[in-house]
Amino acid sequence: MKVTGQDRALNEELVQNARDLAGYKAYIPNLDPKVAGAEFVIGAYHYLWQVEKSFRISKHDLTARPIYHHQHESIEAHLSVVFAALAVAWRLGPSRGGH
């Protein structure tokens, strides 16, 4: 919506821009472009499915609960414990409760 005083109108330009971008997903890496160029970022994106699979495994197999931490250190500590447990379960193998 464009609001000018009492006047209100649909922002057609913004609507068209949203339609043009529908279906696209953008990632903005926090990497130094001099160190990690476009090829590196694109290559890392192709392995994103493995990261997502790890999260699905950790949530399912370890019955991970939602994280309600608010401080960066608490979040990192929680994820470290979850992934350490995932690594132990993976190492134990299927006969011992892991994969």
MOPAC internal coordinates of N, CA, C and O (Angstrom, degrees):
PM7 1SCF
backbone

  N    0.0000 0     0.00 0     0.00 0    0    0    0
  C    1.4420 1     0.00 0     0.00 0    1    0    0
  C    1.5162 1   109.56 1     0.00 0    2    1    0
  O    1.2310 1   121.62 1   -39.53 1    3    2    1
  N    1.3035 1   114.50 1   140.47 1    3    2    1
  C    1.4615 1   121.13 1   170.47 1    5    3    2
  C    1.5167 1   106.24 1  -103.32 1    6    5    3
  O    1.2310 1   120.93 1   -54.79 1    7    6    5
  N    1.3174 1   115.83 1   125.21 1    7    6    5
  C    1.4641 1   120.36 1   179.39 1    9    7    6
  C    1.5199 1   107.69 1  -117.22 1   10    9    7
  O    1.2310 1   121.18 1   -61.18 1   11   10    9
  N    1.3070 1   115.34 1   118.82 1   11   10    9
  C    1.4647 1   121.95 1   177.23 1   13   11   10
  C    1.5165 1   107.22 1  -127.48 1   14   13   11
  O    1.2310 1   121.05 1   -78.74 1   15   14   13
  N    1.3124 1   115.60 1   101.26 1   15   14   13
  C    1.4630 1   118.93 1  -176.34 1   17   15   14
  C    1.5201 1   109.69 1    62.97 1   18   17   15
  O    1.2310 1   120.51 1    60.61 1   19   18   17
  N    1.3333 1   116.63 1  -119.39 1   19   18   17
  C    1.4622 1   121.76 1   178.39 1   21   19   18
  C    1.5318 1   112.24 1   -90.34 1   22   21   19
  O    1.2310 1   120.55 1   167.81 1   23   22   21
  N    1.3431 1   116.55 1   -12.19 1   23   22   21
  C    1.4589 1   120.70 1  -176.92 1   25   23   22
  C    1.5291 1   110.77 1   -81.70 1   26   25   23
  O    1.2310 1   121.43 1   -42.71 1   27   26   25
  N    1.3067 1   114.86 1   137.29 1   27   26   25
  C    1.4634 1   121.89 1   176.11 1   29   27   26
  C    1.5273 1   108.37 1  -131.00 1   30   29   27
  O    1.2310 1   121.47 1   -46.34 1   31   30   29
  N    1.3382 1   114.80 1   133.66 1   31   30   29
  C    1.4630 1   119.58 1  -179.35 1   33   31   30
  C    1.5206 1   108.26 1  -146.68 1   34   33   31
  O    1.2310 1   121.35 1   -26.88 1   35   34   33
  N    1.3161 1   115.02 1   153.12 1   35   34   33
  C    1.4525 1   120.92 1   177.84 1   37   35   34
  C    1.5288 1   108.79 1   -70.80 1   38   37   35
  O    1.2310 1   120.44 1   -48.45 1   39   38   37
  N    1.3249 1   116.76 1   131.55 1   39   38   37
  C    1.4564 1   121.92 1   179.58 1   41   39   38
  C    1.5254 1   107.85 1   -81.90 1   42   41   39
  O    1.2310 1   120.70 1   -91.28 1   43   42   41
  N    1.3191 1   116.26 1    88.72 1   43   42   41
  C    1.4606 1   122.62 1  -175.73 1   45   43   42
  C    1.5307 1   111.98 1   -60.71 1   46   45   43
  O    1.2310 1   120.11 1   143.55 1   47   46   45
  N    1.3238 1   117.40 1   -36.45 1   47   46   45
  C    1.4638 1   120.94 1  -179.89 1   49   47   46
  C    1.5355 1   110.51 1   -64.25 1   50   49   47
  O    1.2310 1   120.45 1   136.99 1   51   50   49
  N    1.3156 1   116.74 1   -43.01 1   51   50   49
  C    1.4602 1   120.94 1   178.83 1   53   51   50
  C    1.5248 1   111.14 1   -67.83 1   54   53   51
  O    1.2310 1   120.19 1   140.95 1   55   54   53
  N    1.3277 1   117.24 1   -39.05 1   55   54   53
  C    1.4591 1   121.42 1   177.53 1   57   55   54
  C    1.5262 1   110.08 1   -61.95 1   58   57   55
  O    1.2310 1   120.18 1   134.34 1   59   58   57
  N    1.3333 1   117.27 1   -45.66 1   59   58   57
  C    1.4661 1   120.96 1   179.95 1   61   59   58
  C    1.5241 1   110.84 1   -64.51 1   62   61   59
  O    1.2310 1   120.16 1   140.45 1   63   62   61
  N    1.3270 1   117.30 1   -39.55 1   63   62   61
  C    1.4606 1   120.74 1   178.14 1   65   63   62
  C    1.5237 1   110.51 1   -62.33 1   66   65   63
  O    1.2310 1   119.95 1   138.02 1   67   66   65
  N    1.3266 1   117.70 1   -41.98 1   67   66   65
  C    1.4643 1   121.71 1   178.13 1   69   67   66
  C    1.5240 1   110.72 1   -63.94 1   70   69   67
  O    1.2310 1   120.41 1   140.05 1   71   70   69
  N    1.3287 1   116.81 1   -39.95 1   71   70   69
  C    1.4744 1   120.45 1   177.87 1   73   71   70
  C    1.5306 1   110.80 1   -65.10 1   74   73   71
  O    1.2310 1   120.64 1   139.42 1   75   74   73
  N    1.3367 1   116.38 1   -40.58 1   75   74   73
  C    1.4694 1   120.25 1   179.94 1   77   75   74
  C    1.5239 1   111.74 1   -63.71 1   78   77   75
  O    1.2310 1   120.47 1   146.18 1   79   78   77
  N    1.3171 1   116.71 1   -33.82 1   79   78   77
  C    1.4674 1   120.73 1  -176.57 1   81   79   78
  C    1.5314 1   113.20 1   -93.27 1   82   81   79
  O    1.2310 1   119.81 1   176.22 1   83   82   81
  N    1.3063 1   117.97 1    -3.78 1   83   82   81
  C    1.4669 1   120.85 1  -178.33 1   85   83   82
  C    1.5209 1   110.63 1   -58.32 1   86   85   83
  O    1.2310 1   120.70 1   -49.81 1   87   86   85
  N    1.3101 1   116.26 1   130.19 1   87   86   85
  C    1.4517 1   120.94 1   178.43 1   89   87   86
  C    1.5200 1   114.02 1    94.36 1   90   89   87
  O    1.2310 1   119.79 1   169.30 1   91   90   89
  N    1.3306 1   118.02 1   -10.70 1   91   90   89
  C    1.4630 1   120.73 1   177.72 1   93   91   90
  C    1.5151 1   109.77 1   -92.85 1   94   93   91
  O    1.2310 1   121.10 1   -34.32 1   95   94   93
  N    1.3156 1   115.50 1   145.68 1   95   94   93
  C    1.4556 1   121.59 1   177.38 1   97   95   94
  C    1.5224 1   106.73 1  -126.24 1   98   97   95
  O    1.2310 1   120.30 1   -49.26 1   99   98   97
  N    1.3147 1   117.04 1   130.74 1   99   98   97
  C    1.4605 1   120.47 1  -178.42 1  101   99   98
  C    1.5137 1   110.39 1  -116.29 1  102  101   99
  O    1.2310 1   121.16 1   -37.76 1  103  102  101
  N    1.3255 1   115.39 1   142.24 1  103  102  101
  C    1.4590 1   122.04 1   175.20 1  105  103  102
  C    1.5261 1   107.40 1  -119.95 1  106  105  103
  O    1.2310 1   120.89 1   -48.06 1  107  106  105
  N    1.3024 1   115.91 1   131.94 1  107  106  105
  C    1.4487 1   120.66 1   177.29 1  109  107  106
  C    1.5234 1   107.18 1  -115.14 1  110  109  107
  O    1.2310 1   120.12 1   -76.30 1  111  110  109
  N    1.3265 1   117.38 1   103.70 1  111  110  109
  C    1.4607 1   119.53 1  -177.54 1  113  111  110
  C    1.5263 1   110.98 1   -75.09 1  114  113  111
  O    1.2310 1   121.25 1   -28.17 1  115  114  113
  N    1.3195 1   115.22 1   151.83 1  115  114  113
  C    1.4604 1   119.22 1   177.05 1  117  115  114
  C    1.5242 1   110.03 1   -99.43 1  118  117  115
  O    1.2310 1   120.79 1  -144.29 1  119  118  117
  N    1.3215 1   116.10 1    35.71 1  119  118  117
  C    1.4537 1   122.33 1  -178.74 1  121  119  118
  C    1.5230 1   110.16 1   -99.91 1  122  121  119
  O    1.2310 1   121.04 1   -30.23 1  123  122  121
  N    1.3133 1   115.61 1   149.77 1  123  122  121
  C    1.4564 1   121.28 1   176.66 1  125  123  122
  C    1.5277 1   108.21 1   -69.73 1  126  125  123
  O    1.2310 1   119.43 1   -58.94 1  127  126  125
  N    1.3371 1   118.70 1   121.06 1  127  126  125
  C    1.4704 1   120.99 1  -178.25 1  129  127  126
  C    1.5256 1   113.16 1   -59.15 1  130  129  127
  O    1.2310 1   119.86 1   155.62 1  131  130  129
  N    1.3411 1   117.88 1   -24.38 1  131  130  129
  C    1.4627 1   120.53 1   178.87 1  133  131  130
  C    1.5263 1   110.85 1   -72.80 1  134  133  131
  O    1.2310 1   120.71 1   152.49 1  135  134  133
  N    1.3335 1   116.25 1   -27.51 1  135  134  133
  C    1.4643 1   121.12 1  -178.40 1  137  135  134
  C    1.5241 1   110.93 1   -91.68 1  138  137  135
  O    1.2310 1   120.37 1   134.64 1  139  138  137
  N    1.3239 1   116.89 1   -45.36 1  139  138  137
  C    1.4646 1   122.10 1  -177.38 1  141  139  138
  C    1.5214 1   108.60 1  -122.90 1  142  141  139
  O    1.2310 1   121.12 1   -74.99 1  143  142  141
  N    1.3173 1   115.46 1   105.01 1  143  142  141
  C    1.4573 1   120.32 1  -178.83 1  145  143  142
  C    1.5138 1   112.31 1   -82.01 1  146  145  143
  O    1.2310 1   121.28 1     7.06 1  147  146  145
  N    1.3190 1   115.15 1  -172.94 1  147  146  145
  C    1.4634 1   121.90 1  -177.43 1  149  147  146
  C    1.5212 1   111.74 1   -59.79 1  150  149  147
  O    1.2310 1   120.03 1   141.85 1  151  150  149
  N    1.3372 1   117.55 1   -38.15 1  151  150  149
  C    1.4657 1   120.27 1  -178.95 1  153  151  150
  C    1.5257 1   111.07 1   -62.26 1  154  153  151
  O    1.2310 1   120.86 1   139.15 1  155  154  153
  N    1.3434 1   115.96 1   -40.85 1  155  154  153
  C    1.4647 1   120.23 1   179.14 1  157  155  154
  C    1.5215 1   111.10 1   -63.55 1  158  157  155
  O    1.2310 1   120.84 1   133.98 1  159  158  157
  N    1.3364 1   116.00 1   -46.02 1  159  158  157
  C    1.4674 1   120.60 1  -178.73 1  161  159  158
  C    1.5233 1   110.60 1   -64.03 1  162  161  159
  O    1.2310 1   120.21 1   136.57 1  163  162  161
  N    1.3142 1   117.20 1   -43.43 1  163  162  161
  C    1.4689 1   121.02 1   178.92 1  165  163  162
  C    1.5260 1   110.25 1   -64.40 1  166  165  163
  O    1.2310 1   120.36 1   138.35 1  167  166  165
  N    1.3391 1   116.92 1   -41.65 1  167  166  165
  C    1.4649 1   120.65 1   177.13 1  169  167  166
  C    1.5180 1   111.88 1   -62.04 1  170  169  167
  O    1.2310 1   120.52 1   137.97 1  171  170  169
  N    1.3326 1   116.61 1   -42.03 1  171  170  169
  C    1.4694 1   120.40 1   178.58 1  173  171  170
  C    1.5284 1   110.69 1   -64.59 1  174  173  171
  O    1.2310 1   120.38 1   142.66 1  175  174  173
  N    1.3250 1   116.88 1   -37.34 1  175  174  173
  C    1.4619 1   120.66 1   178.86 1  177  175  174
  C    1.5280 1   111.01 1   -61.32 1  178  177  175
  O    1.2310 1   120.40 1   143.65 1  179  178  177
  N    1.3290 1   116.84 1   -36.35 1  179  178  177
  C    1.4612 1   120.06 1  -179.12 1  181  179  178
  C    1.5279 1   112.28 1   -65.98 1  182  181  179
  O    1.2310 1   120.11 1   159.83 1  183  182  181
  N    1.3362 1   117.39 1   -20.17 1  183  182  181
  C    1.4675 1   121.47 1   177.61 1  185  183  182
  C    1.5246 1   112.50 1   -97.56 1  186  185  183
  O    1.2310 1   120.36 1  -174.97 1  187  186  185
  N    1.3249 1   116.93 1     5.03 1  187  186  185
  C    1.4625 1   121.37 1  -179.18 1  189  187  186
  C    1.5242 1   111.76 1   -58.26 1  190  189  187
  O    1.2310 1   119.91 1   145.68 1  191  190  189
  N    1.3133 1   117.79 1   -34.32 1  191  190  189
  C    1.4686 1   120.83 1  -179.52 1  193  191  190
  C    1.5158 1   110.79 1   -60.53 1  194  193  191
  O    1.2310 1   119.56 1   147.22 1  195  194  193
  N    1.3397 1   118.44 1   -32.78 1  195  194  193
  C    1.4627 1   120.42 1   179.15 1  197  195  194
  C    1.5261 1   110.99 1   -68.60 1  198  197  195
  O    1.2310 1   120.59 1   141.11 1  199  198  197
  N    1.3238 1   116.48 1   -38.89 1  199  198  197
  C    1.4632 1   120.46 1   177.12 1  201  199  198
  C    1.5288 1   109.38 1   -64.00 1  202  201  199
  O    1.2310 1   120.55 1   133.63 1  203  202  201
  N    1.3349 1   116.55 1   -46.37 1  203  202  201
  C    1.4557 1   120.45 1   179.33 1  205  203  202
  C    1.5287 1   110.80 1   -61.90 1  206  205  203
  O    1.2310 1   119.83 1   141.86 1  207  206  205
  N    1.3309 1   117.94 1   -38.14 1  207  206  205
  C    1.4543 1   121.43 1   178.00 1  209  207  206
  C    1.5348 1   110.24 1   -63.67 1  210  209  207
  O    1.2310 1   120.56 1   139.13 1  211  210  209
  N    1.3239 1   116.53 1   -40.87 1  211  210  209
  C    1.4702 1   120.45 1   178.24 1  213  211  210
  C    1.5202 1   111.03 1   -60.44 1  214  213  211
  O    1.2310 1   120.26 1   138.28 1  215  214  213
  N    1.3289 1   117.12 1   -41.72 1  215  214  213
  C    1.4534 1   119.73 1   178.83 1  217  215  214
  C    1.5245 1   111.13 1   -66.04 1  218  217  215
  O    1.2310 1   120.51 1   140.12 1  219  218  217
  N    1.3392 1   116.62 1   -39.88 1  219  218  217
  C    1.4665 1   119.00 1   177.83 1  221  219  218
  C    1.5220 1   110.34 1   -63.36 1  222  221  219
  O    1.2310 1   120.54 1   137.25 1  223  222  221
  N    1.3343 1   116.58 1   -42.75 1  223  222  221
  C    1.4676 1   120.67 1   179.10 1  225  223  222
  C    1.5190 1   109.90 1   -62.53 1  226  225  223
  O    1.2310 1   120.37 1   133.15 1  227  226  225
  N    1.3242 1   116.90 1   -46.85 1  227  226  225
  C    1.4617 1   119.36 1  -177.05 1  229  227  226
  C    1.5231 1   110.98 1   -64.66 1  230  229  227
  O    1.2310 1   119.92 1   141.65 1  231  230  229
  N    1.3064 1   117.77 1   -38.35 1  231  230  229
  C    1.4615 1   119.72 1   178.88 1  233  231  230
  C    1.5264 1   111.02 1   -67.91 1  234  233  231
  O    1.2310 1   120.45 1   138.84 1  235  234  233
  N    1.3311 1   116.75 1   -41.16 1  235  234  233
  C    1.4507 1   120.45 1  -175.95 1  237  235  234
  C    1.5252 1   111.52 1   -78.06 1  238  237  235
  O    1.2310 1   120.27 1   122.46 1  239  238  237
  N    1.3157 1   117.09 1   -57.54 1  239  238  237
  C    1.4577 1   121.39 1  -173.82 1  241  239  238
  C    1.5183 1   113.42 1   -69.77 1  242  241  239
  O    1.2310 1   120.55 1   144.17 1  243  242  241
  N    1.3264 1   116.55 1   -35.83 1  243  242  241
  C    1.4609 1   119.33 1  -177.77 1  245  243  242
  C    1.5200 1   111.74 1   -97.94 1  246  245  243
  O    1.2310 1   120.45 1  -178.01 1  247  246  245
  N    1.3113 1   116.75 1     1.99 1  247  246  245
  C    1.4532 1   123.18 1  -176.72 1  249  247  246
  C    1.5235 1   110.58 1    47.67 1  250  249  247
  O    1.2310 1   121.56 1  -130.51 1  251  250  249
  N    1.3263 1   114.63 1    49.49 1  251  250  249
  C    1.4656 1   120.15 1  -179.76 1  253  251  250
  C    1.5210 1   109.37 1   -65.44 1  254  253  251
  O    1.2310 1   121.50 1   -41.63 1  255  254  253
  N    1.2768 1   114.74 1   138.37 1  255  254  253
  C    1.4640 1   121.72 1   179.62 1  257  255  254
  C    1.5291 1   109.96 1   -95.16 1  258  257  255
  O    1.2310 1   120.16 1   -16.97 1  259  258  257
  N    1.3200 1   117.29 1   163.03 1  259  258  257
  C    1.4664 1   119.23 1   175.72 1  261  259  258
  C    1.5315 1   110.30 1   -58.89 1  262  261  259
  O    1.2310 1   120.95 1   -32.26 1  263  262  261
  N    1.3103 1   115.79 1   147.74 1  263  262  261
  C    1.4631 1   120.52 1   179.82 1  265  263  262
  C    1.5242 1   108.53 1   -90.54 1  266  265  263
  O    1.2310 1   120.93 1   -56.82 1  267  266  265
  N    1.3274 1   115.83 1   123.18 1  267  266  265
  C    1.4565 1   120.77 1   178.87 1  269  267  266
  C    1.5256 1   111.30 1  -110.56 1  270  269  267
  O    1.2310 1   120.03 1  -159.16 1  271  270  269
  N    1.3332 1   117.54 1    20.84 1  271  270  269
  C    1.4570 1   120.76 1   178.45 1  273  271  270
  C    1.5198 1   109.05 1   -80.02 1  274  273  271
  O    1.2310 1   121.01 1   -28.28 1  275  274  273
  N    1.3247 1   115.68 1   151.72 1  275  274  273
  C    1.4658 1   119.48 1  -179.30 1  277  275  274
  C    1.5214 1   112.18 1  -117.35 1  278  277  275
  O    1.2310 1   120.06 1   160.31 1  279  278  277
  N    1.3393 1   117.50 1   -19.69 1  279  278  277
  C    1.4515 1   120.15 1  -179.49 1  281  279  278
  C    1.5217 1   109.49 1   -96.29 1  282  281  279
  O    1.2310 1   121.29 1   -37.15 1  283  282  281
  N    1.3278 1   115.13 1   142.85 1  283  282  281
  C    1.4645 1   121.88 1  -176.07 1  285  283  282
  C    1.5269 1   111.36 1   -54.92 1  286  285  283
  O    1.2310 1   120.13 1   135.95 1  287  286  285
  N    1.3149 1   117.35 1   -44.05 1  287  286  285
  C    1.4637 1   120.95 1  -178.05 1  289  287  286
  C    1.5275 1   111.37 1   -63.71 1  290  289  287
  O    1.2310 1   119.95 1   140.36 1  291  290  289
  N    1.3234 1   117.71 1   -39.64 1  291  290  289
  C    1.4642 1   121.33 1   179.36 1  293  291  290
  C    1.5241 1   111.40 1   -65.60 1  294  293  291
  O    1.2310 1   120.61 1   139.97 1  295  294  293
  N    1.3132 1   116.44 1   -40.03 1  295  294  293
  C    1.4637 1   121.22 1   179.15 1  297  295  294
  C    1.5260 1   109.49 1   -65.00 1  298  297  295
  O    1.2310 1   120.20 1   134.05 1  299  298  297
  N    1.3323 1   117.23 1   -45.95 1  299  298  297
  C    1.4590 1   120.56 1   179.13 1  301  299  298
  C    1.5213 1   111.51 1   -61.88 1  302  301  299
  O    1.2310 1   120.20 1   138.63 1  303  302  301
  N    1.3394 1   117.22 1   -41.37 1  303  302  301
  C    1.4672 1   120.86 1   179.59 1  305  303  302
  C    1.5271 1   110.46 1   -63.46 1  306  305  303
  O    1.2310 1   120.25 1   136.28 1  307  306  305
  N    1.3269 1   117.13 1   -43.72 1  307  306  305
  C    1.4624 1   121.77 1  -179.61 1  309  307  306
  C    1.5356 1   110.47 1   -61.58 1  310  309  307
  O    1.2310 1   120.92 1   132.08 1  311  310  309
  N    1.3309 1   115.85 1   -47.92 1  311  310  309
  C    1.4659 1   119.22 1  -179.37 1  313  311  310
  C    1.5228 1   111.55 1   -66.07 1  314  313  311
  O    1.2310 1   120.02 1   146.01 1  315  314  313
  N    1.3232 1   117.57 1   -33.99 1  315  314  313
  C    1.4649 1   120.55 1   176.88 1  317  315  314
  C    1.5187 1   111.20 1   -62.09 1  318  317  315
  O    1.2310 1   120.68 1   137.42 1  319  318  317
  N    1.3242 1   116.30 1   -42.58 1  319  318  317
  C    1.4677 1   120.29 1   179.36 1  321  319  318
  C    1.5232 1   110.17 1   -66.14 1  322  321  319
  O    1.2310 1   120.10 1   136.33 1  323  322  321
  N    1.3377 1   117.42 1   -43.67 1  323  322  321
  C    1.4627 1   120.99 1  -179.50 1  325  323  322
  C    1.5276 1   110.85 1   -62.44 1  326  325  323
  O    1.2310 1   120.29 1   134.94 1  327  326  325
  N    1.3387 1   117.06 1   -45.06 1  327  326  325
  C    1.4624 1   119.03 1  -178.56 1  329  327  326
  C    1.5234 1   112.13 1   -73.35 1  330  329  327
  O    1.2310 1   119.91 1   150.09 1  331  330  329
  N    1.3206 1   117.77 1   -29.91 1  331  330  329
  C    1.4700 1   119.37 1   174.32 1  333  331  330
  C    1.5285 1   109.47 1   -64.53 1  334  333  331
  O    1.2310 1   120.40 1   137.63 1  335  334  333
  N    1.3202 1   116.85 1   -42.37 1  335  334  333
  C    1.4657 1   120.80 1   177.59 1  337  335  334
  C    1.5295 1   110.42 1   -64.38 1  338  337  335
  O    1.2310 1   120.03 1   141.20 1  339  338  337
  N    1.3214 1   117.54 1   -38.80 1  339  338  337
  C    1.4608 1   121.26 1   177.30 1  341  339  338
  C    1.5284 1   110.30 1   -62.32 1  342  341  339
  O    1.2310 1   120.33 1   136.62 1  343  342  341
  N    1.3367 1   116.97 1   -43.38 1  343  342  341
  C    1.4618 1   121.05 1   180.00 1  345  343  342
  C    1.5287 1   110.67 1   -63.20 1  346  345  343
  O    1.2310 1   120.04 1   138.37 1  347  346  345
  N    1.3303 1   117.52 1   -41.63 1  347  346  345
  C    1.4651 1   121.16 1   178.88 1  349  347  346
  C    1.5244 1   109.82 1   -64.67 1  350  349  347
  O    1.2310 1   120.25 1   134.57 1  351  350  349
  N    1.3377 1   117.12 1   -45.43 1  351  350  349
  C    1.4667 1   120.69 1   179.71 1  353  351  350
  C    1.5256 1   110.53 1   -62.61 1  354  353  351
  O    1.2310 1   120.14 1   140.43 1  355  354  353
  N    1.3302 1   117.34 1   -39.57 1  355  354  353
  C    1.4605 1   121.49 1   179.64 1  357  355  354
  C    1.5287 1   110.38 1   -65.58 1  358  357  355
  O    1.2310 1   120.59 1   138.94 1  359  358  357
  N    1.3153 1   116.47 1   -41.06 1  359  358  357
  C    1.4702 1   121.51 1  -178.35 1  361  359  358
  C    1.5228 1   111.65 1   -68.02 1  362  361  359
  O    1.2310 1   120.38 1   146.17 1  363  362  361
  N    1.3211 1   116.88 1   -33.83 1  363  362  361
  C    1.4607 1   120.16 1  -178.96 1  365  363  362
  C    1.5184 1   111.84 1   -67.24 1  366  365  363
  O    1.2310 1   120.10 1   151.11 1  367  366  365
  N    1.3004 1   117.42 1   -28.89 1  367  366  365
  C    1.4554 1   121.23 1   177.55 1  369  367  366
  C    1.5174 1   112.94 1    83.94 1  370  369  367
  O    1.2310 1   120.23 1    -7.74 1  371  370  369
  N    1.3449 1   117.16 1   172.26 1  371  370  369
  C    1.4716 1   122.20 1  -173.78 1  373  371  370
  C    1.5328 1   113.30 1   -64.07 1  374  373  371
  O    1.2310 1   120.29 1   148.53 1  375  374  373
  N    1.3193 1   117.06 1   -31.47 1  375  374  373
  C    1.4692 1   117.99 1  -176.60 1  377  375  374
  C    1.5289 1   112.05 1   -73.58 1  378  377  375
  O    1.2310 1   120.74 1   165.62 1  379  378  377
  N    1.3455 1   116.19 1   -14.38 1  379  378  377
  C    1.4686 1   119.35 1  -177.81 1  381  379  378
  C    1.5134 1   112.14 1  -118.36 1  382  381  379
  O    1.2310 1   119.89 1  -162.24 1  383  382  381
  N    1.3047 1   117.81 1    17.76 1  383  382  381
  C    1.4604 1   120.66 1   176.36 1  385  383  382
  C    1.5091 1   115.05 1   102.08 1  386  385  383
  O    1.2310 1   119.24 1   174.72 1  387  386  385
  N    1.3152 1   119.06 1    -5.28 1  387  386  385
  C    1.4656 1   122.34 1   177.97 1  389  387  386
  C    1.5015 1   109.85 1   -99.02 1  390  389  387
  O    1.2310 1   120.44 1    25.08 1  391  390  389
  N    1.3524 1   116.76 1  -154.92 1  391  390  389
  C    1.4675 1   121.06 1   178.94 1  393  391  390
  C    1.4785 1   110.16 1   -96.82 1  394  393  391
  O    1.2310 1   120.10 1   180.00 1  395  394  393

